[in-house]
Amino acid sequence: MVQLEQWGMPLAVVGMLLLMLFMASALNRYQAHQTRVQAAVRRLEAGVNAVTGALSALRSVPLSREIRVTLRSEVLARCQKIRRLYRRYPSIAEKIRSAETALNAEGAQVTKSVGPIENDVAFRATVGALDTLIETVSSGYTLQPIPRDVRAIFGRELGERRAEVATRFHLVQARRLEEAGSVGKARAHLTTLMQILHQRGPSTDFVRELYSEAEAALAALTDRQIGALSDATDAGGGNREARGDVA
């Protein structure tokens, strides 16, 4: 009895220490879990914002209904997963309803070709949006599984649209610069375009046609430049004859 009384206090202290260690361990595990959840929510949120922003920026670019529905479904799935992970996420119910509305509103493709790209800012924004969708489709890490062959089809379509956007922008800029007398800058746009189509464009008939169009534009620019130089030379010779400088 005396021994039990003597050990009573140390045992109580040990018990309290063990309980504190258990609670600290449980708290650490909970905090680690919360950190993982917050990181996952941030990744999902970033994906939602990136895809919805890209689709918004590409309203004037013809994308098939299949691509748009697939990406809208991915946005909805990510919003729903955010709610499962973190129900207190601000306005998550509204975000889910908005994603559902956008998905249901997707109809048939309206336009058949890319419209004019007026300036460098619009060009970079459009290309950046297409690159975002290309990365999303090709990564294979979507919540809604996309079969490999479908990913290849989507990637080819998005690549063609990217090539078309580049072509429309650089051809227009080359024409404007030539008309303004900046032939060297016009040539730079055309050579840049040919490099983009060769290095970044998918190997399809459509992209090859765009490359031929750029090649023809560069050849025509060169012919006009040579013609202008010849005219200037002829005019100079005529002036010298008129002054009696040529025997």
Secondary structure, DSSP 8 states (H G I E B T S, - for coil): -HHHHHHHHHHHHHHHHHHHHHHHHHHHHHHHHHHHHHHHHHHHHHHHHHHHHHHHHTTTS---HHHHHHHHHHHHHHHHHHHHH-TTSTTHHHHHHHHHHHHHH--S---SS-----SHHHHHHHHHHHHHHHHHHHHS--SS---HHHHHHHHHHHHHHHHHHHHHHHHHHHHHHHHTT-HHHHHHHHHHHHHHHHHTS-SSHHHHHHHHHHHHHHHHHHHHHHHHHHHHHHHHHHHHHHHT---
